[in-house]
């Protein structure tokens, strides 16, 4: 069966709230992106909304798409699963606006229900151009636990700031972005608390998550002294 990009998928919301959902990693990231995109209009100033749930902070702090916490670190999968649980299950005891409830009702987001949503994914799910016997989750782990140094600083005012502190996946209106936080190594105490971000790669409008992630991994390797292992790609 030839692999092809599909634009819709049926999502079982009951499966997504399980401690260890059997959802392919690329699909999970694209479902989260879909939640962010559709949840934006159900997040308003002064009221708890969908974006607050998607960053695991159910309050009226009013998170915007640009300050959603990145997915990063060794426990990235647990973090993503908890975000699904907040989005699908969490209820405010006193929520007069009911924004999250309206969002769930509009899109059929509830346990024991399945919804067809619009996301780009490979079909069969594990037969895209990069998936020859390789777990894409392993590549995500390598990226999100990366530590090393840039070949050159990305801050012209701080030429020695080259230490990569963390790499994260940030969900933005246009798609996912691979972002590296960097700064000085801690031998320079006056700079220990300083850090800056560099966008390593951003997902294209019609780019599937696996393809974006592989492109981002190669882009990171071009910038750092200690590259990560990236799987060979082969067209299905």
Helices and strands as residue ranges (DSSP letters): E 4-12, H 13-16, H 25-39, G 40-42, H 50-54, G 65-67, E 71-72, H 76-89, H 99-107, E 114-123, H 136-144, E 148-149, E 163-172, E 175-183, G 189-191, E 195-202, H 209-223
